[in-house]
Amino acid sequence: MRTILAIGAAGALGALARTLLGLLVPVSNGFPVGTFVANIAGTFILCFLVEKTLHWTLVNKTTYDAITVGFLGAFTTFSSFSYETFELLQTDVGLALLYGGGSLAVGLFAGAFGFRLGGRRQAA
């Protein structure tokens, strides 16, 4: 029960952080910058933390789940990404392809960088 409550509380904070980011970084020329930034940043942070905790037990399972599943799960948003991509397809196919392809490419890069940086820092 403690883990579920921790995930819920962290999820609420992640959702609030995502909403604030969306307000601070609005859509620019039809490109959903807020969602893009949230998803890329969340991917990097998740991969970094996963790499760190594979080698070191820095946090207990409840805290780990609260951060990864709760906060980062609510902060990043595949549903908004999908919705925004679909909406862009209706109005600007090129921008939709840029957003979808860019999200995938930059997200994979951010994840790889997070894993690499997490491992590199651990070994030092």
N, C-alpha and C positions, 0 to 999 in steps of 0.2 A: 504493500500500500504506500509506503514511504517513497519508493521509486516512481510510482504512478503520479503522486502528488508533486514530486520534484520535476518530472517531465512536464506536467501541466503548467506549473508555475513558470518554468523556463520557456515553455512554448508561448505563454502569454507575453513574456518579455521579448521573445523573438518576433512575435507578430507586431508588437508595438514598435520595435526597432525597424522592422520592414516598412511599416506605415510611415514612420518619421523619415526614413530614407526616401520613400516615394514622394513625400512632401518637399523635401530638401532638393531632390534631383528629379525635376518633373520631366515629362515627355518632351523630347526635343526634335522638332521637324518630323513628328510621327514615330520616332524611335523611342521605345520605352526604356530609357536610361536607368531609371530606378530599379526595375526588375533585373536588368542586365547586371548592374553593379552588385545587387544583393546576391544573385546567383553565382557570380564569379567570386566574390569575396567569401561567400559561404562555402563554396567548393574548396577554395584554398585553405580556409581555416579548418574544415573538416578533415581534409587529407593530411594537413600538418599535424593535427591532434591525433589522428589515427596512427600516423607514423611514430609520433612521440610515445604514445601509450603502448605500442607494440613492443618497445624496447625497455621502457621504464614504467613502473606502476606509480604514476604521479597522483592519480586520483582514484577514489573508489568507484565501483560500478554505478552506483546511484548518481554520483556527480557526473560521471562520463555520459551516462544515458540522458541526464538532464541537459547537458551541453549539446550533445550530438543529435539526439532524437528530438528533444524539446526545443531548445533555442534555435539551433541551426535548421532543424526541420521546418520550423515556422518561419524563420527568416528567409530561407530560400523557397522558391515557389514554382514548381513545374506547372501547376494549373494556370497561374497568371501568364507564364511564358507561353503555354499552349494557346490560351485565349488571345493574347496579344498578337501572336503569330498568325492565327486564323483571321483576326480583324485586319491585320496588315495585308494579308492575301486578298482581301476584298477591295482594298484601295490602292495598294502599291506592292506589286509582286516582287520587285527588285529589293525594296526595303525589307520585305518579309524574308526573302532569301538571305539577305545580309544579317538580319537579326537572328534567324534560326541557325544559319551556318556559323556566324560569328560567335553566338552563344556556345555552340558545340565546340568549336575550335579553341576559343579562348578558355572555356571551361575545362577542357582536357589539359591545356597548357597549365592553367592555374592549379589543377589537381596534381599534375606531375611535379610542378614546382613546389607545392606544399609537401608532397611526399619526400622529395629530395632535400628540401630545407629542413624538414623535421628529422630526417635521418642524419643529416650532416651536423646539426646542432647537438644531437644526442651523442654522437661519437666524439665530439670535441671535449 
